[in-house]
Amino acid sequence: MAKETKGLKVTVNLFSLDRWKADSTAESARLWIKGTVTNAESKEQKVFNDAGELITILGRWNRDKLKSLKKPKP
């Protein structure tokens, strides 16, 4: 990822549906959002089991990034 970006940088890895591809539909794939997300700056990893949990993780990391940007530089 680009180092010059000052915003929150994350990597999202969705778990594969390969094992269930015969039984999956486009809608079930859309709803089956499970995987890991990695904060590119801190290397912290979190597992999420649905889209809401992913958004919550991203929101918290974005809040923390904003706090770090607001801190006065020594």
mmCIF file of the N, C-alpha and C atoms, coordinates in Angstrom:
data_MODEL
# 
_entry.id   MODEL 
# 
loop_
_atom_site.group_PDB 
_atom_site.id 
_atom_site.type_symbol 
_atom_site.label_atom_id 
_atom_site.label_alt_id 
_atom_site.label_comp_id 
_atom_site.label_asym_id 
_atom_site.label_entity_id 
_atom_site.label_seq_id 
_atom_site.pdbx_PDB_ins_code 
_atom_site.Cartn_x 
_atom_site.Cartn_y 
_atom_site.Cartn_z 
_atom_site.occupancy 
_atom_site.B_iso_or_equiv 
_atom_site.pdbx_formal_charge 
_atom_site.auth_seq_id 
_atom_site.auth_comp_id 
_atom_site.auth_asym_id 
_atom_site.auth_atom_id 
_atom_site.pdbx_PDB_model_num 
ATOM 1   N N  . MET A 1 1  ? 0.831   -1.177  0.000  1.00 0.00 ? 1  MET A N  1 
ATOM 2   C CA . MET A 1 1  ? 0.000   0.000   0.000  1.00 0.00 ? 1  MET A CA 1 
ATOM 3   C C  . MET A 1 1  ? 0.877   1.242   0.000  1.00 0.00 ? 1  MET A C  1 
ATOM 4   N N  . ALA A 1 2  ? 0.320   2.306   -0.501 1.00 0.00 ? 2  ALA A N  1 
ATOM 5   C CA . ALA A 1 2  ? 1.076   3.554   -0.615 1.00 0.00 ? 2  ALA A CA 1 
ATOM 6   C C  . ALA A 1 2  ? 1.404   4.100   0.773  1.00 0.00 ? 2  ALA A C  1 
ATOM 7   N N  . LYS A 1 3  ? 2.652   4.474   0.996  1.00 0.00 ? 3  LYS A N  1 
ATOM 8   C CA . LYS A 1 3  ? 3.088   5.003   2.287  1.00 0.00 ? 3  LYS A CA 1 
ATOM 9   C C  . LYS A 1 3  ? 2.677   6.462   2.475  1.00 0.00 ? 3  LYS A C  1 
ATOM 10  N N  . GLU A 1 4  ? 2.463   7.199   1.390  1.00 0.00 ? 4  GLU A N  1 
ATOM 11  C CA . GLU A 1 4  ? 2.189   8.626   1.502  1.00 0.00 ? 4  GLU A CA 1 
ATOM 12  C C  . GLU A 1 4  ? 0.744   8.942   1.917  1.00 0.00 ? 4  GLU A C  1 
ATOM 13  N N  . THR A 1 5  ? -0.145  7.973   1.926  1.00 0.00 ? 5  THR A N  1 
ATOM 14  C CA . THR A 1 5  ? -1.519  8.194   2.327  1.00 0.00 ? 5  THR A CA 1 
ATOM 15  C C  . THR A 1 5  ? -1.583  8.425   3.826  1.00 0.00 ? 5  THR A C  1 
ATOM 16  N N  . LYS A 1 6  ? -2.309  9.460   4.256  1.00 0.00 ? 6  LYS A N  1 
ATOM 17  C CA . LYS A 1 6  ? -2.403  9.777   5.676  1.00 0.00 ? 6  LYS A CA 1 
ATOM 18  C C  . LYS A 1 6  ? -3.647  9.181   6.317  1.00 0.00 ? 6  LYS A C  1 
ATOM 19  N N  . GLY A 1 7  ? -4.531  8.629   5.528  1.00 0.00 ? 7  GLY A N  1 
ATOM 20  C CA . GLY A 1 7  ? -5.760  8.049   6.068  1.00 0.00 ? 7  GLY A CA 1 
ATOM 21  C C  . GLY A 1 7  ? -5.545  6.641   6.584  1.00 0.00 ? 7  GLY A C  1 
ATOM 22  N N  . LEU A 1 8  ? -6.624  6.028   7.016  1.00 0.00 ? 8  LEU A N  1 
ATOM 23  C CA . LEU A 1 8  ? -6.603  4.655   7.497  1.00 0.00 ? 8  LEU A CA 1 
ATOM 24  C C  . LEU A 1 8  ? -6.381  3.719   6.314  1.00 0.00 ? 8  LEU A C  1 
ATOM 25  N N  . LYS A 1 9  ? -5.414  2.823   6.450  1.00 0.00 ? 9  LYS A N  1 
ATOM 26  C CA . LYS A 1 9  ? -5.130  1.843   5.404  1.00 0.00 ? 9  LYS A CA 1 
ATOM 27  C C  . LYS A 1 9  ? -5.383  0.452   5.966  1.00 0.00 ? 9  LYS A C  1 
ATOM 28  N N  . VAL A 1 10 ? -6.183  -0.341  5.272  1.00 0.00 ? 10 VAL A N  1 
ATOM 29  C CA . VAL A 1 10 ? -6.489  -1.692  5.718  1.00 0.00 ? 10 VAL A CA 1 
ATOM 30  C C  . VAL A 1 10 ? -6.408  -2.666  4.544  1.00 0.00 ? 10 VAL A C  1 
ATOM 31  N N  . THR A 1 11 ? -6.208  -3.928  4.884  1.00 0.00 ? 11 THR A N  1 
ATOM 32  C CA . THR A 1 11 ? -6.274  -5.010  3.921  1.00 0.00 ? 11 THR A CA 1 
ATOM 33  C C  . THR A 1 11 ? -7.409  -5.921  4.352  1.00 0.00 ? 11 THR A C  1 
ATOM 34  N N  . VAL A 1 12 ? -8.308  -6.245  3.438  1.00 0.00 ? 12 VAL A N  1 
ATOM 35  C CA . VAL A 1 12 ? -9.440  -7.120  3.737  1.00 0.00 ? 12 VAL A CA 1 
ATOM 36  C C  . VAL A 1 12 ? -9.244  -8.421  2.979  1.00 0.00 ? 12 VAL A C  1 
ATOM 37  N N  . ASN A 1 13 ? -9.353  -9.535  3.695  1.00 0.00 ? 13 ASN A N  1 
ATOM 38  C CA . ASN A 1 13 ? -9.249  -10.855 3.089  1.00 0.00 ? 13 ASN A CA 1 
ATOM 39  C C  . ASN A 1 13 ? -10.532 -11.614 3.408  1.00 0.00 ? 13 ASN A C  1 
ATOM 40  N N  . LEU A 1 14 ? -11.381 -11.813 2.412  1.00 0.00 ? 14 LEU A N  1 
ATOM 41  C CA . LEU A 1 14 ? -12.624 -12.559 2.608  1.00 0.00 ? 14 LEU A CA 1 
ATOM 42  C C  . LEU A 1 14 ? -12.338 -14.050 2.513  1.00 0.00 ? 14 LEU A C  1 
ATOM 43  N N  . PHE A 1 15 ? -12.954 -14.825 3.401  1.00 0.00 ? 15 PHE A N  1 
ATOM 44  C CA . PHE A 1 15 ? -12.765 -16.267 3.379  1.00 0.00 ? 15 PHE A CA 1 
ATOM 45  C C  . PHE A 1 15 ? -13.383 -16.842 2.101  1.00 0.00 ? 15 PHE A C  1 
ATOM 46  N N  . SER A 1 16 ? -12.753 -17.854 1.573  1.00 0.00 ? 16 SER A N  1 
ATOM 47  C CA . SER A 1 16 ? -13.175 -18.463 0.314  1.00 0.00 ? 16 SER A CA 1 
ATOM 48  C C  . SER A 1 16 ? -14.487 -19.226 0.454  1.00 0.00 ? 16 SER A C  1 
ATOM 49  N N  . LEU A 1 17 ? -15.285 -19.161 -0.583 1.00 0.00 ? 17 LEU A N  1 
ATOM 50  C CA . LEU A 1 17 ? -16.520 -19.942 -0.659 1.00 0.00 ? 17 LEU A CA 1 
ATOM 51  C C  . LEU A 1 17 ? -16.324 -21.185 -1.526 1.00 0.00 ? 17 LEU A C  1 
ATOM 52  N N  . ASP A 1 18 ? -15.081 -21.517 -1.842 1.00 0.00 ? 18 ASP A N  1 
ATOM 53  C CA . ASP A 1 18 ? -14.783 -22.610 -2.762 1.00 0.00 ? 18 ASP A CA 1 
ATOM 54  C C  . ASP A 1 18 ? -15.427 -23.931 -2.331 1.00 0.00 ? 18 ASP A C  1 
ATOM 55  N N  . ARG A 1 19 ? -15.402 -24.197 -1.036 1.00 0.00 ? 19 ARG A N  1 
ATOM 56  C CA . ARG A 1 19 ? -15.945 -25.453 -0.533 1.00 0.00 ? 19 ARG A CA 1 
ATOM 57  C C  . ARG A 1 19 ? -17.466 -25.527 -0.732 1.00 0.00 ? 19 ARG A C  1 
ATOM 58  N N  . TRP A 1 20 ? -18.139 -24.382 -0.761 1.00 0.00 ? 20 TRP A N  1 
ATOM 59  C CA . TRP A 1 20 ? -19.596 -24.344 -0.858 1.00 0.00 ? 20 TRP A CA 1 
ATOM 60  C C  . TRP A 1 20 ? -20.083 -23.814 -2.210 1.00 0.00 ? 20 TRP A C  1 
ATOM 61  N N  . LYS A 1 21 ? -19.233 -23.761 -3.213 1.00 0.00 ? 21 LYS A N  1 
ATOM 62  C CA . LYS A 1 21 ? -19.621 -23.121 -4.471 1.00 0.00 ? 21 LYS A CA 1 
ATOM 63  C C  . LYS A 1 21 ? -20.786 -23.818 -5.161 1.00 0.00 ? 21 LYS A C  1 
ATOM 64  N N  . ALA A 1 22 ? -20.946 -25.117 -4.979 1.00 0.00 ? 22 ALA A N  1 
ATOM 65  C CA . ALA A 1 22 ? -22.064 -25.821 -5.619 1.00 0.00 ? 22 ALA A CA 1 
ATOM 66  C C  . ALA A 1 22 ? -23.402 -25.405 -5.009 1.00 0.00 ? 22 ALA A C  1 
ATOM 67  N N  . ASP A 1 23 ? -23.387 -25.060 -3.720 1.00 0.00 ? 23 ASP A N  1 
ATOM 68  C CA . ASP A 1 23 ? -24.630 -24.714 -3.020 1.00 0.00 ? 23 ASP A CA 1 
ATOM 69  C C  . ASP A 1 23 ? -24.850 -23.218 -2.882 1.00 0.00 ? 23 ASP A C  1 
ATOM 70  N N  . SER A 1 24 ? -23.901 -22.407 -3.297 1.00 0.00 ? 24 SER A N  1 
ATOM 71  C CA . SER A 1 24 ? -23.989 -20.959 -3.096 1.00 0.00 ? 24 SER A CA 1 
ATOM 72  C C  . SER A 1 24 ? -24.669 -20.258 -4.259 1.00 0.00 ? 24 SER A C  1 
ATOM 73  N N  . THR A 1 25 ? -25.373 -19.182 -3.911 1.00 0.00 ? 25 THR A N  1 
ATOM 74  C CA . THR A 1 25 ? -25.974 -18.308 -4.911 1.00 0.00 ? 25 THR A CA 1 
ATOM 75  C C  . THR A 1 25 ? -25.307 -16.944 -4.775 1.00 0.00 ? 25 THR A C  1 
ATOM 76  N N  . ALA A 1 26 ? -25.608 -16.056 -5.681 1.00 0.00 ? 26 ALA A N  1 
ATOM 77  C CA . ALA A 1 26 ? -25.046 -14.707 -5.596 1.00 0.00 ? 26 ALA A CA 1 
ATOM 78  C C  . ALA A 1 26 ? -25.483 -14.028 -4.297 1.00 0.00 ? 26 ALA A C  1 
ATOM 79  N N  . GLU A 1 27 ? -26.731 -14.238 -3.895 1.00 0.00 ? 27 GLU A N  1 
ATOM 80  C CA . GLU A 1 27 ? -27.215 -13.609 -2.662 1.00 0.00 ? 27 GLU A CA 1 
ATOM 81  C C  . GLU A 1 27 ? -26.550 -14.202 -1.425 1.00 0.00 ? 27 GLU A C  1 
ATOM 82  N N  . SER A 1 28 ? -26.374 -15.521 -1.394 1.00 0.00 ? 28 SER A N  1 
ATOM 83  C CA . SER A 1 28 ? -25.725 -16.123 -0.224 1.00 0.00 ? 28 SER A CA 1 
ATOM 84  C C  . SER A 1 28 ? -24.263 -15.677 -0.139 1.00 0.00 ? 28 SER A C  1 
ATOM 85  N N  . ALA A 1 29 ? -23.613 -15.503 -1.271 1.00 0.00 ? 29 ALA A N  1 
ATOM 86  C CA . ALA A 1 29 ? -22.232 -14.999 -1.270 1.00 0.00 ? 29 ALA A CA 1 
ATOM 87  C C  . ALA A 1 29 ? -22.183 -13.561 -0.777 1.00 0.00 ? 29 ALA A C  1 
ATOM 88  N N  . ARG A 1 30 ? -23.166 -12.765 -1.133 1.00 0.00 ? 30 ARG A N  1 
ATOM 89  C CA . ARG A 1 30 ? -23.230 -11.379 -0.680 1.00 0.00 ? 30 ARG A CA 1 
ATOM 90  C C  . ARG A 1 30 ? -23.423 -11.321 0.825  1.00 0.00 ? 30 ARG A C  1 
ATOM 91  N N  . LEU A 1 31 ? -24.221 -12.217 1.377  1.00 0.00 ? 31 LEU A N  1 
ATOM 92  C CA . LEU A 1 31 ? -24.491 -12.227 2.810  1.00 0.00 ? 31 LEU A CA 1 
ATOM 93  C C  . LEU A 1 31 ? -23.390 -12.907 3.615  1.00 0.00 ? 31 LEU A C  1 
ATOM 94  N N  . TRP A 1 32 ? -22.627 -13.794 2.979  1.00 0.00 ? 32 TRP A N  1 
ATOM 95  C CA . TRP A 1 32 ? -21.584 -14.551 3.680  1.00 0.00 ? 32 TRP A CA 1 
ATOM 96  C C  . TRP A 1 32 ? -20.286 -13.755 3.628  1.00 0.00 ? 32 TRP A C  1 
ATOM 97  N N  . ILE A 1 33 ? -20.235 -12.679 4.389  1.00 0.00 ? 33 ILE A N  1 
ATOM 98  C CA . ILE A 1 33 ? -19.062 -11.804 4.428  1.00 0.00 ? 33 ILE A CA 1 
ATOM 99  C C  . ILE A 1 33 ? -18.328 -12.142 5.707  1.00 0.00 ? 33 ILE A C  1 
ATOM 100 N N  . LYS A 1 34 ? -17.332 -13.010 5.603  1.00 0.00 ? 34 LYS A N  1 
ATOM 101 C CA . LYS A 1 34 ? -16.499 -13.389 6.745  1.00 0.00 ? 34 LYS A CA 1 
ATOM 102 C C  . LYS A 1 34 ? -15.058 -13.326 6.292  1.00 0.00 ? 34 LYS A C  1 
ATOM 103 N N  . GLY A 1 35 ? -14.181 -12.916 7.193  1.00 0.00 ? 35 GLY A N  1 
ATOM 104 C CA . GLY A 1 35 ? -12.784 -12.860 6.822  1.00 0.00 ? 35 GLY A CA 1 
ATOM 105 C C  . GLY A 1 35 ? -11.944 -12.172 7.877  1.00 0.00 ? 35 GLY A C  1 
ATOM 106 N N  . THR A 1 36 ? -10.808 -11.669 7.431  1.00 0.00 ? 36 THR A N  1 
ATOM 107 C CA . THR A 1 36 ? -9.899  -10.951 8.320  1.00 0.00 ? 36 THR A CA 1 
ATOM 108 C C  . THR A 1 36 ? -9.621  -9.580  7.737  1.00 0.00 ? 36 THR A C  1 
ATOM 109 N N  . VAL A 1 37 ? -9.356  -8.645  8.614  1.00 0.00 ? 37 VAL A N  1 
ATOM 110 C CA . VAL A 1 37 ? -8.982  -7.300  8.206  1.00 0.00 ? 37 VAL A CA 1 
ATOM 111 C C  . VAL A 1 37 ? -7.714  -6.953  8.977  1.00 0.00 ? 37 VAL A C  1 
ATOM 112 N N  . THR A 1 38 ? -6.764  -6.337  8.287  1.00 0.00 ? 38 THR A N  1 
ATOM 113 C CA . THR A 1 38 ? -5.486  -5.970  8.888  1.00 0.00 ? 38 THR A CA 1 
ATOM 114 C C  . THR A 1 38 ? -5.279  -4.475  8.769  1.00 0.00 ? 38 THR A C  1 
ATOM 115 N N  . ASN A 1 39 ? -4.960  -3.844  9.899  1.00 0.00 ? 39 ASN A N  1 
ATOM 116 C CA . ASN A 1 39 ? -4.606  -2.429  9.916  1.00 0.00 ? 39 ASN A CA 1 
ATOM 117 C C  . ASN A 1 39 ? -3.185  -2.331  9.373  1.00 0.00 ? 39 ASN A C  1 
ATOM 118 N N  . ALA A 1 40 ? -2.995  -1.662  8.251  1.00 0.00 ? 40 ALA A N  1 
ATOM 119 C CA . ALA A 1 40 ? -1.697  -1.615  7.586  1.00 0.00 ? 40 ALA A CA 1 
ATOM 120 C C  . ALA A 1 40 ? -0.640  -0.909  8.432  1.00 0.00 ? 40 ALA A C  1 
ATOM 121 N N  . GLU A 1 41 ? -1.048  0.044   9.251  1.00 0.00 ? 41 GLU A N  1 
ATOM 122 C CA . GLU A 1 41 ? -0.095  0.802   10.058 1.00 0.00 ? 41 GLU A CA 1 
ATOM 123 C C  . GLU A 1 41 ? 0.343   0.036   11.298 1.00 0.00 ? 41 GLU A C  1 
ATOM 124 N N  . SER A 1 42 ? -0.614  -0.498  12.054 1.00 0.00 ? 42 SER A N  1 
ATOM 125 C CA . SER A 1 42 ? -0.291  -1.173  13.314 1.00 0.00 ? 42 SER A CA 1 
ATOM 126 C C  . SER A 1 42 ? -0.119  -2.680  13.155 1.00 0.00 ? 42 SER A C  1 
ATOM 127 N N  . LYS A 1 43 ? -0.482  -3.223  12.004 1.00 0.00 ? 43 LYS A N  1 
ATOM 128 C CA . LYS A 1 43 ? -0.443  -4.662  11.711 1.00 0.00 ? 43 LYS A CA 1 
ATOM 129 C C  . LYS A 1 43 ? -1.411  -5.467  12.576 1.00 0.00 ? 43 LYS A C  1 
ATOM 130 N N  . GLU A 1 44 ? -2.339  -4.773  13.253 1.00 0.00 ? 44 GLU A N  1 
ATOM 131 C CA . GLU A 1 44 ? -3.351  -5.457  14.055 1.00 0.00 ? 44 GLU A CA 1 
ATOM 132 C C  . GLU A 1 44 ? -4.314  -6.174  13.126 1.00 0.00 ? 44 GLU A C  1 
ATOM 133 N N  . GLN A 1 45 ? -4.643  -7.424  13.465 1.00 0.00 ? 45 GLN A N  1 
ATOM 134 C CA . GLN A 1 45 ? -5.575  -8.214  12.667 1.00 0.00 ? 45 GLN A CA 1 
ATOM 135 C C  . GLN A 1 45 ? -6.819  -8.515  13.484 1.00 0.00 ? 45 GLN A C  1 
ATOM 136 N N  . LYS A 1 46 ? -7.950  -8.494  12.815 1.00 0.00 ? 46 LYS A N  1 
ATOM 137 C CA . LYS A 1 46 ? -9.230  -8.841  13.440 1.00 0.00 ? 46 LYS A CA 1 
ATOM 138 C C  . LYS A 1 46 ? -9.988  -9.755  12.482 1.00 0.00 ? 46 LYS A C  1 
ATOM 139 N N  . VAL A 1 47 ? -10.726 -10.685 13.056 1.00 0.00 ? 47 VAL A N  1 
ATOM 140 C CA . VAL A 1 47 ? -11.614 -11.558 12.283 1.00 0.00 ? 47 VAL A CA 1 
ATOM 141 C C  . VAL A 1 47 ? -13.018 -10.989 12.394 1.00 0.00 ? 47 VAL A C  1 
ATOM 142 N N  . PHE A 1 48 ? -13.742 -10.941 11.277 1.00 0.00 ? 48 PHE A N  1 
ATOM 143 C CA . PHE A 1 48 ? -15.126 -10.471 11.286 1.00 0.00 ? 48 PHE A CA 1 
ATOM 144 C C  . PHE A 1 48 ? -16.021 -11.553 10.712 1.00 0.00 ? 48 PHE A C  1 
ATOM 145 N N  . ASN A 1 49 ? -17.259 -11.603 11.215 1.00 0.00 ? 49 ASN A N  1 
ATOM 146 C CA . ASN A 1 49 ? -18.204 -12.634 10.796 1.00 0.00 ? 49 ASN A CA 1 
ATOM 147 C C  . ASN A 1 49 ? -19.388 -12.100 10.009 1.00 0.00 ? 49 ASN A C  1 
ATOM 148 N N  . ASP A 1 50 ? -19.480 -10.780 9.885  1.00 0.00 ? 50 ASP A N  1 
ATOM 149 C CA . ASP A 1 50 ? -20.524 -10.194 9.057  1.00 0.00 ? 50 ASP A CA 1 
ATOM 150 C C  . ASP A 1 50 ? -20.131 -8.766  8.691  1.00 0.00 ? 50 ASP A C  1 
ATOM 151 N N  . ALA A 1 51 ? -20.853 -8.186  7.779  1.00 0.00 ? 51 ALA A N  1 
ATOM 152 C CA . ALA A 1 51 ? -20.515 -6.851  7.286  1.00 0.00 ? 51 ALA A CA 1 
ATOM 153 C C  . ALA A 1 51 ? -20.606 -5.802  8.386  1.00 0.00 ? 51 ALA A C  1 
ATOM 154 N N  . GLY A 1 52 ? -21.555 -5.961  9.294  1.00 0.00 ? 52 GLY A N  1 
ATOM 155 C CA . GLY A 1 52 ? -21.697 -5.002  10.388 1.00 0.00 ? 52 GLY A CA 1 
ATOM 156 C C  . GLY A 1 52 ? -20.479 -4.992  11.295 1.00 0.00 ? 52 GLY A C  1 
ATOM 157 N N  . GLU A 1 53 ? -19.952 -6.173  11.584 1.00 0.00 ? 53 GLU A N  1 
ATOM 158 C CA . GLU A 1 53 ? -18.754 -6.263  12.414 1.00 0.00 ? 53 GLU A CA 1 
ATOM 159 C C  . GLU A 1 53 ? -17.547 -5.645  11.702 1.00 0.00 ? 53 GLU A C  1 
ATOM 160 N N  . LEU A 1 54 ? -17.440 -5.844  10.395 1.00 0.00 ? 54 LEU A N  1 
ATOM 161 C CA . LEU A 1 54 ? -16.364 -5.232  9.613  1.00 0.00 ? 54 LEU A CA 1 
ATOM 162 C C  . LEU A 1 54 ? -16.448 -3.715  9.688  1.00 0.00 ? 54 LEU A C  1 
ATOM 163 N N  . ILE A 1 55 ? -17.648 -3.161  9.517  1.00 0.00 ? 55 ILE A N  1 
ATOM 164 C CA . ILE A 1 55 ? -17.838 -1.706  9.586  1.00 0.00 ? 55 ILE A CA 1 
ATOM 165 C C  . ILE A 1 55 ? -17.485 -1.185  10.978 1.00 0.00 ? 55 ILE A C  1 
ATOM 166 N N  . THR A 1 56 ? -17.850 -1.930  12.016 1.00 0.00 ? 56 THR A N  1 
ATOM 167 C CA . THR A 1 56 ? -17.524 -1.527  13.384 1.00 0.00 ? 56 THR A CA 1 
ATOM 168 C C  . THR A 1 56 ? -16.017 -1.478  13.603 1.00 0.00 ? 56 THR A C  1 
ATOM 169 N N  . ILE A 1 57 ? -15.307 -2.484  13.143 1.00 0.00 ? 57 ILE A N  1 
ATOM 170 C CA . ILE A 1 57 ? -13.842 -2.517  13.265 1.00 0.00 ? 57 ILE A CA 1 
ATOM 171 C C  . ILE A 1 57 ? -13.231 -1.328  12.530 1.00 0.00 ? 57 ILE A C  1 
ATOM 172 N N  . LEU A 1 58 ? -13.675 -1.098  11.293 1.00 0.00 ? 58 LEU A N  1 
ATOM 173 C CA . LEU A 1 58 ? -13.140 0.015   10.507 1.00 0.00 ? 58 LEU A CA 1 
ATOM 174 C C  . LEU A 1 58 ? -13.444 1.351   11.160 1.00 0.00 ? 58 LEU A C  1 
ATOM 175 N N  . GLY A 1 59 ? -14.636 1.498   11.719 1.00 0.00 ? 59 GLY A N  1 
ATOM 176 C CA . GLY A 1 59 ? -15.001 2.730   12.409 1.00 0.00 ? 59 GLY A CA 1 
ATOM 177 C C  . GLY A 1 59 ? -14.115 2.992   13.613 1.00 0.00 ? 59 GLY A C  1 
ATOM 178 N N  . ARG A 1 60 ? -13.826 1.962   14.392 1.00 0.00 ? 60 ARG A N  1 
ATOM 179 C CA . ARG A 1 60 ? -12.962 2.122   15.569 1.00 0.00 ? 60 ARG A CA 1 
ATOM 180 C C  . ARG A 1 60 ? -11.535 2.466   15.156 1.00 0.00 ? 60 ARG A C  1 
ATOM 181 N N  . TRP A 1 61 ? -11.030 1.786   14.142 1.00 0.00 ? 61 TRP A N  1 
ATOM 182 C CA . TRP A 1 61 ? -9.672  2.090   13.677 1.00 0.00 ? 61 TRP A CA 1 
ATOM 183 C C  . TRP A 1 61 ? -9.599  3.498   13.098 1.00 0.00 ? 61 TRP A C  1 
ATOM 184 N N  . ASN A 1 62 ? -10.648 3.928   12.414 1.00 0.00 ? 62 ASN A N  1 
ATOM 185 C CA . ASN A 1 62 ? -10.672 5.277   11.853 1.00 0.00 ? 62 ASN A CA 1 
ATOM 186 C C  . ASN A 1 62 ? -10.695 6.316   12.976 1.00 0.00 ? 62 ASN A C  1 
ATOM 187 N N  . ARG A 1 63 ? -11.460 6.062   14.028 1.00 0.00 ? 63 ARG A N  1 
ATOM 188 C CA . ARG A 1 63 ? -11.489 6.934   15.206 1.00 0.00 ? 63 ARG A CA 1 
ATOM 189 C C  . ARG A 1 63 ? -10.090 7.045   15.821 1.00 0.00 ? 63 ARG A C  1 
ATOM 190 N N  . ASP A 1 64 ? -9.416  5.895   15.968 1.00 0.00 ? 64 ASP A N  1 
ATOM 191 C CA . ASP A 1 64 ? -8.068  5.888   16.547 1.00 0.00 ? 64 ASP A CA 1 
ATOM 192 C C  . ASP A 1 64 ? -7.076  6.635   15.666 1.00 0.00 ? 64 ASP A C  1 
ATOM 193 N N  . LYS A 1 65 ? -7.225  6.504   14.343 1.00 0.00 ? 65 LYS A N  1 
ATOM 194 C CA . LYS A 1 65 ? -6.345  7.213   13.410 1.00 0.00 ? 65 LYS A CA 1 
ATOM 195 C C  . LYS A 1 65 ? -6.544  8.719   13.537 1.00 0.00 ? 65 LYS A C  1 
ATOM 196 N N  . LEU A 1 66 ? -7.782  9.158   13.651 1.00 0.00 ? 66 LEU A N  1 
ATOM 197 C CA . LEU A 1 66 ? -8.066  10.575  13.815 1.00 0.00 ? 66 LEU A CA 1 
ATOM 198 C C  . LEU A 1 66 ? -7.449  11.095  15.106 1.00 0.00 ? 66 LEU A C  1 
ATOM 199 N N  . LYS A 1 67 ? -7.557  10.346  16.198 1.00 0.00 ? 67 LYS A N  1 
ATOM 200 C CA . LYS A 1 67 ? -6.949  10.750  17.468 1.00 0.00 ? 67 LYS A CA 1 
ATOM 201 C C  . LYS A 1 67 ? -5.436  10.932  17.315 1.00 0.00 ? 67 LYS A C  1 
ATOM 202 N N  . SER A 1 68 ? -4.811  9.987   16.600 1.00 0.00 ? 68 SER A N  1 
ATOM 203 C CA . SER A 1 68 ? -3.351  10.082  16.428 1.00 0.00 ? 68 SER A CA 1 
ATOM 204 C C  . SER A 1 68 ? -2.972  11.271  15.553 1.00 0.00 ? 68 SER A C  1 
ATOM 205 N N  . LEU A 1 69 ? -3.815  11.630  14.592 1.00 0.00 ? 69 LEU A N  1 
ATOM 206 C CA . LEU A 1 69 ? -3.528  12.789  13.746 1.00 0.00 ? 69 LEU A CA 1 
ATOM 207 C C  . LEU A 1 69 ? -3.698  14.110  14.513 1.00 0.00 ? 69 LEU A C  1 
ATOM 208 N N  . LYS A 1 70 ? -4.588  14.109  15.503 1.00 0.00 ? 70 LYS A N  1 
ATOM 209 C CA . LYS A 1 70 ? -4.843  15.318  16.283 1.00 0.00 ? 70 LYS A CA 1 
ATOM 210 C C  . LYS A 1 70 ? -3.806  15.551  17.379 1.00 0.00 ? 70 LYS A C  1 
ATOM 211 N N  . LYS A 1 71 ? -3.058  14.499  17.749 1.00 0.00 ? 71 LYS A N  1 
ATOM 212 C CA . LYS A 1 71 ? -2.057  14.653  18.796 1.00 0.00 ? 71 LYS A CA 1 
ATOM 213 C C  . LYS A 1 71 ? -1.000  15.661  18.357 1.00 0.00 ? 71 LYS A C  1 
ATOM 214 N N  . PRO A 1 72 ? -0.605  16.562  19.274 1.00 0.00 ? 72 PRO A N  1 
ATOM 215 C CA . PRO A 1 72 ? 0.441   17.512  18.916 1.00 0.00 ? 72 PRO A CA 1 
ATOM 216 C C  . PRO A 1 72 ? 1.781   16.796  18.705 1.00 0.00 ? 72 PRO A C  1 
ATOM 217 N N  . LYS A 1 73 ? 2.494   17.210  17.701 1.00 0.00 ? 73 LYS A N  1 
ATOM 218 C CA . LYS A 1 73 ? 3.809   16.640  17.400 1.00 0.00 ? 73 LYS A CA 1 
ATOM 219 C C  . LYS A 1 73 ? 4.855   17.264  18.350 1.00 0.00 ? 73 LYS A C  1 
ATOM 220 N N  . PRO A 1 74 ? 5.724   16.446  18.943 1.00 0.00 ? 74 PRO A N  1 
ATOM 221 C CA . PRO A 1 74 ? 6.743   17.006  19.847 1.00 0.00 ? 74 PRO A CA 1 
ATOM 222 C C  . PRO A 1 74 ? 7.815   17.776  19.104 1.00 0.00 ? 74 PRO A C  1 
# 
